[in-house]
Amino acid sequence: MTRIRRIFAWGLFALVLMVLSGWLLADHLTPPAVGAPSHALPVQPAQTALDRELAPLVAKHGGKTGIILIPDGLDAFASRALSARKAGRSLDLQYYIWHNDPTGRLLAHEAWRAAERGVRVRVLLDDMNTRDEDTDLLAFDAHPNIEIRVYNPFRNRNGAMRMLELVQRFFSVNHRMHNKAWIADGRVAVLGGRNIGQEYFDASTETNFRDLDVVLFGPKVAQASTIFDAFWNSEAAVPISALSSRSRRQLDTAVARVRAEARSDYAKSYLRRMDSSSTVRGYFRGELAPHWSHAIEVASDPPLKWKQDDRRGWLLNKLAEQILGAQRQALLISPYFVPGETLTSRLLDLVGRKHVKVGVITNSLAANDVPAVHAGYMAYRGELLDGGVELYELRAQGAGERHGLFGSSGASLHTKAFVIDGRRGFIGSFNLDPRSAYLNTEMGVLFEDPDIAAAVAEEYRRLASPALSYQVCRDKQGALCWRDRSHEPPLILHEEPQTTAWQRATARAIGWLPIESQL
């Protein structure tokens, strides 16, 4: 027993020493940024197809910015693919996740084809999700018109050493880039909640995300480009070529695989679905009608958010000002909703003191792909409900629906948006949780426009509808319950809907852990 204690003590000492060294030496352990600075290429009056299409349209609307909301996954894929096909100058792509799956490789192929036409392609990816992907990343990076950088990268690219580095550098590696941006020719910006992958584009046979993007045309696209440049040229962005290498044969094989998949039956089937979309057909017929507004701002956290003592530039402050300034109504959509004591108190104050209607849509336990986040939310659910906040939890699958390209078995909320007083709001990557507030960098679109607000409010009502969500409530005995309004009369459920006893027990157990600050 003494020997076991000694082994345990030495193991604990080694772990503490390793983490402490990572904390003290974080700047020295992080791979240095060695990429040459570069910046967004200036827009031209008629240099590219996008210039010729959009410059007259913007001029016609007096310099306002056009905006289209994209709730549909297939249309979200199309907005990226079609803008890449029309790009003639530049593609600047910034993502937290770019899955190496069929839709991810299809969009990679669109970027490759653009580079083959002479388009400059810059891709900035968060490094947390690039494990085992270096060969494909390096293959694309080897193209003379493509450069790939990774944010806050690991020195160790794979295997057990990468895991050890995660433990050692926990305090620095814990800060991630959650931004999402697809910018073509400085003319079009696709921003919002979606990463790149099957589940974001209605192509998964398991679970698809309900999400929301915006497509911007016009002057405010320059704000997205400025944000991209700040991240691209920051000390947190490191060229993938400085971290790893592969043989010419490996690189050629990787490119050939992606190009072959772009000609596969799956790709042809998915692209036919895209082409048959009513939105895509409307675009080619010239029937799409963006809403035009001056009151749009693209905003982001600073690239080195965690290193700055001055928090005035944090996105959190702008969003808090919007939400807490509500006078009549605050409708919030957040898939990961962990309000903490501060936001809980502020929301209850809005309801109790200002008589503001506050509604929140988040994932149910069955729909949440991160049970730990649901565990954090559970701690505040009863207090919010008792204080007058309306709570809706998305079903794992809408009643009577088959969701997804091939009919998936589930749906999960991924939209991050809110609308305040029917006039102003936000669409972007920011979850109402501690991780978005303090650990990750986030970005999105702020607006003060009643028409945009009406569209976001309509999406809120759709998500909160009986077919898609349960309403959280109290029964006559005061116990927490869920109202299934898809039945008439509504069913009252007394356990987390669509879950097993094991799922519920796991969530409760996770809720006992002191990890809220990491959620």
C-alpha positions in Angstrom: 0.0 0.0 0.0 2.9 2.4 0.8 4.4 1.7 -2.6 1.1 2.4 -4.3 0.9 5.7 -2.4 4.4 6.6 -3.4 3.7 5.9 -7.1 0.6 7.9 -7.0 2.3 10.8 -5.2 5.2 10.8 -7.8 2.7 10.6 -10.6 0.7 13.5 -9.2 3.9 15.5 -8.7 5.0 14.9 -12.3 1.5 16.0 -13.6 1.6 19.2 -11.5 5.1 19.9 -12.6 4.3 19.4 -16.2 1.2 21.6 -16.1 3.1 24.3 -14.1 5.9 24.3 -16.7 3.4 24.7 -19.5 1.8 27.7 -17.6 5.1 29.4 -16.9 6.7 28.7 -20.3 3.6 28.8 -22.6 5.0 31.4 -24.9 8.2 29.4 -25.4 6.4 26.1 -25.9 4.0 27.5 -28.5 5.3 27.2 -32.1 6.3 30.7 -33.3 4.4 32.5 -36.1 6.8 32.6 -39.1 4.4 33.4 -41.9 5.0 36.5 -44.0 2.3 39.2 -43.5 -0.4 39.5 -46.1 -3.6 41.4 -46.4 -6.9 41.3 -48.2 -6.7 42.2 -51.9 -8.5 45.4 -52.7 -11.8 45.1 -54.5 -12.0 46.3 -58.1 -14.8 47.8 -60.2 -15.0 44.9 -62.7 -12.0 42.6 -62.4 -13.9 39.4 -61.5 -17.3 37.9 -62.1 -18.3 38.9 -58.5 -17.1 42.4 -59.1 -19.1 42.8 -62.2 -22.2 41.2 -60.6 -22.1 43.0 -57.2 -20.5 46.4 -57.7 -23.5 47.8 -59.7 -25.9 46.2 -57.3 -24.3 47.8 -54.3 -24.1 51.2 -56.1 -27.8 51.0 -56.9 -28.6 50.7 -53.2 -26.6 53.7 -52.1 -23.7 51.9 -50.5 -25.8 49.8 -48.1 -24.9 46.2 -47.3 -27.1 43.4 -48.6 -27.9 40.5 -46.3 -29.5 37.1 -46.8 -30.2 34.7 -43.9 -29.4 31.1 -44.7 -31.1 28.6 -42.3 -31.0 25.7 -44.8 -27.9 23.5 -44.8 -28.0 22.8 -48.5 -28.2 26.5 -49.3 -25.4 27.1 -46.8 -23.2 24.7 -48.8 -24.3 26.4 -52.1 -23.4 29.9 -50.8 -19.8 28.8 -50.2 -19.5 26.6 -53.4 -21.0 29.1 -55.8 -19.0 32.1 -54.4 -15.8 30.0 -54.7 -16.7 29.2 -58.4 -17.2 32.8 -59.2 -14.2 34.1 -57.3 -11.5 35.5 -59.5 -9.2 37.3 -57.0 -9.2 35.8 -53.5 -10.7 33.4 -51.1 -10.2 33.9 -47.3 -11.5 31.1 -45.3 -11.5 30.9 -41.5 -12.9 28.0 -39.5 -12.9 26.3 -36.1 -13.7 22.9 -37.8 -13.2 21.7 -41.4 -14.0 18.0 -41.4 -12.2 15.7 -43.8 -15.5 14.2 -45.0 -17.3 14.3 -48.3 -18.7 17.8 -48.1 -15.5 19.1 -46.5 -13.5 17.6 -49.4 -16.0 19.0 -51.9 -15.5 22.5 -50.6 -11.7 21.9 -50.5 -11.9 20.9 -54.1 -13.8 24.2 -54.9 -11.0 26.1 -53.3 -8.4 24.1 -55.2 -10.2 24.8 -58.5 -10.2 28.5 -57.7 -6.5 28.4 -57.0 -5.9 26.6 -60.4 -7.6 29.7 -62.0 -5.1 32.0 -60.2 -7.2 32.9 -57.2 -5.2 33.5 -54.0 -6.5 31.2 -51.3 -5.8 31.7 -47.6 -7.1 29.2 -45.1 -6.9 29.7 -41.4 -8.0 26.7 -39.2 -8.1 26.2 -35.5 -5.5 23.5 -34.7 -7.6 21.7 -32.1 -9.4 19.7 -34.8 -6.6 19.1 -37.3 -5.2 15.9 -35.7 -4.2 13.4 -38.4 -5.0 15.9 -41.2 -1.5 17.2 -41.9 -1.0 15.3 -45.1 -4.1 16.7 -46.7 -3.4 20.2 -45.4 0.1 20.1 -46.6 -1.0 18.8 -50.0 -3.2 21.9 -50.5 -0.7 24.2 -49.0 1.9 23.0 -51.6 -0.2 24.7 -54.3 1.5 28.0 -55.2 -1.8 29.9 -54.8 -2.8 28.3 -51.5 -1.5 29.0 -48.0 -2.8 27.2 -44.9 -2.1 28.5 -41.4 -3.3 27.0 -38.1 -4.3 28.9 -35.0 -2.6 28.3 -31.6 -1.0 25.0 -32.9 0.5 22.0 -31.2 4.2 21.2 -31.7 3.3 17.5 -31.6 1.0 16.7 -34.5 -0.2 13.3 -33.6 -0.3 10.4 -31.1 0.4 10.3 -27.4 2.8 13.2 -27.5 0.1 15.5 -28.7 -2.0 14.4 -25.8 0.8 15.1 -23.4 1.3 18.5 -24.9 -2.4 19.2 -24.4 -2.0 18.4 -20.7 1.2 20.4 -20.3 0.0 23.5 -22.2 -3.5 23.3 -20.9 -3.7 26.9 -19.9 -2.6 28.2 -23.4 -4.0 25.4 -25.6 -7.4 25.9 -23.9 -7.9 29.1 -26.0 -9.4 28.4 -29.4 -10.5 30.3 -32.5 -14.2 29.6 -32.9 -14.6 32.1 -35.8 -16.4 31.2 -39.0 -15.9 33.2 -42.2 -15.9 32.5 -46.0 -14.9 35.6 -48.0 -14.8 35.7 -51.8 -13.0 38.5 -53.7 -13.7 40.8 -50.7 -17.2 41.1 -52.2 -19.1 38.2 -50.5 -18.9 37.1 -46.9 -20.6 34.0 -45.5 -20.7 34.3 -41.7 -22.6 32.6 -38.9 -22.6 29.4 -36.9 -21.6 26.7 -39.4 -18.3 24.9 -39.6 -17.4 22.8 -42.6 -18.7 19.2 -42.6 -21.6 16.9 -43.3 -23.7 17.7 -40.3 -23.7 21.4 -41.1 -24.9 21.0 -44.7 -27.8 18.6 -44.3 -25.7 15.7 -45.6 -25.3 13.5 -42.5 -27.2 10.2 -42.1 -27.0 10.5 -38.3 -27.4 14.0 -36.9 -27.7 17.3 -38.7 -27.4 20.7 -37.1 -30.1 23.3 -37.4 -28.0 26.4 -37.9 -28.1 30.0 -39.3 -25.6 31.8 -41.6 -25.8 35.2 -43.2 -24.5 36.1 -46.6 -23.3 39.7 -46.9 -22.7 41.8 -50.1 -21.3 45.3 -50.0 -19.2 47.7 -47.8 -19.4 45.7 -44.5 -17.7 42.7 -46.1 -14.5 44.8 -45.7 -15.0 44.5 -41.9 -14.9 40.7 -42.2 -11.7 40.9 -44.3 -10.1 43.2 -41.7 -10.9 40.7 -39.0 -9.5 37.8 -41.1 -6.2 39.8 -41.7 -5.9 40.5 -38.0 -6.0 36.8 -37.2 -3.9 35.7 -40.2 -1.1 38.1 -39.3 -1.3 37.4 -35.5 1.4 35.6 -33.6 -1.2 32.8 -33.0 -1.3 31.8 -36.7 1.5 29.5 -37.9 1.9 28.1 -41.4 1.2 24.4 -41.5 4.4 24.0 -43.5 6.4 25.2 -40.5 5.0 22.4 -38.4 5.1 19.3 -40.5 6.3 17.9 -43.8 5.4 15.0 -46.2 7.0 13.5 -49.3 5.9 14.7 -52.8 4.3 11.4 -53.4 2.2 11.6 -50.3 1.1 15.1 -51.3 0.2 14.1 -54.8 -1.8 11.1 -53.6 -3.8 13.3 -51.2 -4.7 15.8 -53.9 -5.6 13.0 -56.3 -8.0 11.5 -53.7 -9.8 14.7 -53.2 -10.1 15.3 -57.0 -11.4 11.8 -57.6 -14.0 12.1 -54.8 -15.3 15.3 -56.5 -16.2 13.1 -59.5 -17.8 10.4 -57.4 -21.4 9.3 -57.5 -21.9 10.8 -54.0 -20.6 14.1 -55.0 -22.7 14.2 -58.2 -25.8 13.3 -56.2 -25.2 16.0 -53.6 -24.4 18.7 -56.2 -27.5 17.8 -58.1 -29.5 18.4 -54.9 -27.7 21.7 -54.5 -28.5 22.7 -58.0 -32.2 21.8 -57.6 -32.5 24.0 -54.4 -35.1 26.7 -54.9 -32.7 29.3 -53.5 -30.0 28.3 -56.0 -32.4 28.3 -58.9 -33.6 31.7 -57.8 -30.1 33.0 -57.7 -29.4 32.0 -61.3 -32.7 33.5 -62.4 -31.8 36.7 -60.6 -34.7 36.4 -58.3 -32.9 36.6 -54.9 -33.8 39.8 -53.0 -31.3 40.6 -50.3 -32.3 43.0 -47.6 -30.2 46.2 -47.8 -29.2 48.1 -44.6 -26.7 50.5 -43.3 -27.2 49.2 -39.7 -24.9 46.1 -39.9 -21.6 45.5 -38.2 -19.2 42.5 -38.5 -17.6 42.2 -35.1 -15.0 39.8 -33.5 -12.9 39.2 -30.5 -9.2 40.2 -30.8 -7.0 37.3 -32.1 -5.0 37.1 -28.8 -8.0 37.6 -26.6 -6.6 35.7 -23.6 -3.4 37.7 -23.5 -5.1 41.1 -23.2 -5.9 42.7 -19.8 -8.1 45.3 -21.5 -11.4 43.6 -22.3 -13.1 46.6 -23.9 -12.6 45.1 -27.4 -14.2 41.7 -26.5 -17.3 40.7 -28.3 -18.9 39.8 -25.0 -19.3 43.4 -24.1 -21.1 44.3 -27.2 -23.5 41.4 -26.9 -24.1 42.0 -23.2 -25.0 45.7 -23.9 -27.5 44.5 -26.5 -29.2 41.9 -24.4 -29.2 43.7 -21.1 -30.5 46.9 -22.7 -33.8 45.1 -23.7 -36.9 47.1 -22.9 -39.7 44.8 -24.1 -38.4 41.5 -25.4 -35.2 39.4 -25.6 -35.4 36.2 -27.7 -32.2 34.1 -27.4 -31.0 31.1 -29.3 -27.9 29.3 -28.0 -27.2 25.6 -28.5 -24.8 25.6 -25.6 -26.4 27.7 -22.9 -24.6 27.9 -19.5 -25.6 31.4 -18.2 -23.8 31.2 -14.9 -24.8 33.2 -11.9 -24.2 36.6 -13.5 -26.3 36.2 -16.7 -29.0 34.3 -14.8 -29.3 37.2 -12.4 -29.4 39.7 -15.2 -32.1 37.8 -17.2 -34.2 37.5 -14.0 -33.8 41.2 -13.4 -35.0 41.9 -17.0 -38.1 39.8 -16.3 -38.8 40.9 -12.8 -37.9 44.5 -12.7 -38.3 45.7 -16.3 -41.1 43.2 -17.2 -39.2 42.2 -20.4 -40.3 39.0 -22.1 -37.2 36.7 -22.1 -37.2 33.5 -24.1 -34.4 31.0 -24.6 -34.1 28.1 -27.0 -31.3 25.6 -26.4 -30.7 21.9 -26.9 -32.5 19.2 -25.0 -30.2 16.6 -23.4 -31.1 14.2 -26.2 -30.2 16.7 -28.9 -27.0 18.1 -27.2 -23.8 16.8 -28.7 -21.9 17.9 -25.5 -23.5 16.4 -22.4 -21.2 18.4 -20.1 -22.7 21.6 -21.4 -26.2 20.4 -20.7 -25.1 19.5 -17.2 -24.0 23.1 -16.8 -27.3 24.4 -18.1 -29.3 22.1 -15.7 -27.9 24.0 -12.7 -29.7 27.2 -13.8 -32.8 25.8 -15.5 -35.1 25.8 -12.6 -34.1 29.2 -11.3 -34.6 30.7 -14.8 -38.0 29.1 -15.2 -39.2 30.2 -11.8 -38.1 33.7 -12.5 -40.3 33.9 -15.6 -37.9 33.1 -18.4 -39.5 30.9 -21.1 -37.4 27.9 -21.9 -37.6 25.7 -25.0 -35.4 22.7 -25.7 -34.9 21.4 -29.2 -36.0 17.8 -29.8 -33.4 15.3 -31.0 -35.7 15.1 -34.1 -38.7 17.1 -35.1 -42.1 15.4 -34.7 -43.0 13.6 -37.9 -39.9 14.8 -39.7 -37.1 13.2 -41.7 -34.2 15.6 -41.5 -31.2 15.6 -43.7 -30.2 14.6 -47.2 -30.8 10.9 -46.7 -33.1 11.1 -43.7 -31.0 11.5 -40.5 -31.9 10.0 -37.2 -31.6 13.2 -35.3 -31.2 17.0 -35.3 -29.3 19.2 -33.0 -29.4 23.0 -32.5 -26.3 24.9 -33.6 -27.8 28.4 -34.3 -26.3 31.2 -32.2 -28.5 34.3 -32.5 -30.7 36.7 -30.6 -33.2 39.5 -31.3 -33.9 42.3 -28.9 -37.1 44.5 -28.9 -37.9 43.5 -32.4 -35.2 45.8 -33.7 -31.6 44.7 -33.0 -29.7 41.5 -32.5 -26.9 39.2 -33.5 -26.1 36.2 -35.7 -22.7 34.4 -35.3 -20.6 31.9 -33.5 -21.1 33.1 -29.9 -22.7 30.7 -27.5 -24.1 32.0 -24.2 -21.6 30.1 -22.1 -18.3 30.8 -20.3 -16.2 29.3 -23.1 -17.4 31.8 -25.7 -17.3 34.6 -23.2 -13.8 34.1 -21.9 -11.8 31.3 -23.6 -12.6 31.2 -27.4 -12.4 34.0 -30.0 -15.8 34.6 -31.6 -17.3 36.7 -34.3 -20.6 37.5 -36.0 -23.0 40.1 -37.4 -24.6 42.8 -35.2 -27.6 44.6 -36.7 -30.1 47.3 -35.8 -32.8 46.8 -38.4 -36.4 45.8 -37.9 -36.6 43.7 -41.0 -33.5 41.6 -40.1 -34.9 41.4 -36.6 -38.2 40.1 -37.9 -36.4 37.4 -39.8 -34.5 36.2 -36.8 -37.6 36.3 -34.6 -39.4 34.2 -37.2 -36.5 31.6 -37.0 -36.9 31.7 -33.2 -40.6 31.0 -33.5 -39.9 28.2 -35.9 -37.4 26.5 -33.6 -39.7 27.0 -30.6 -42.7 25.5 -32.4 -44.4 22.3 -31.1 -42.9 20.2 -33.9 -39.3 21.1 -33.0 -39.1 21.9 -29.3 -40.4 20.9 -25.9 -41.4 23.7 -23.5 -39.9 23.4 -20.1 -42.5 23.9 -17.3 -43.5 23.0 -13.8 -46.3 20.5 -13.0 -48.9 21.0 -10.3 -46.6 19.6 -7.7 -43.8 22.0 -8.7 -41.6 19.4 -10.3 -39.7 20.2 -13.5 -41.4 18.8 -16.6 -41.5 19.1 -20.4 -44.7 20.0 -22.4 -44.9 18.1 -25.7 -47.2 20.4 -27.6 -47.1 18.3 -30.8 -50.0 16.3 -29.2 -53.5 17.5 -28.5 -53.9 17.8 -25.6 -50.2 18.3 -24.9 -48.3 15.5 -23.1 -46.5 16.3 -19.9 -43.2 14.4 -19.6 -41.5 14.1 -16.2 -38.0 13.0 -17.4 -35.6 14.5 -19.9 -37.4 13.6 -23.2 -35.9 11.0 -25.5 -33.1 10.0 -23.1 -32.1 6.9 -21.3 -31.5 6.5 -17.6 -27.8 6.3 -18.3 -27.8 9.6 -20.2 -29.6 11.4 -17.3 -27.4 9.9 -14.7 -24.3 10.9 -16.6 -25.4 14.5 -17.0 -26.2 14.7 -13.3 -22.8 13.3 -12.4 -21.0 15.7 -14.7 -22.9 18.5 -13.1 -21.1 17.8 -9.8 -17.7 18.5 -11.3 -16.1 22.0 -10.9 -15.8 22.5 -14.7 -18.3 25.3 -15.4 -15.7 27.8 -16.4 -14.6 25.4 -19.2 -18.1 24.9 -20.7 
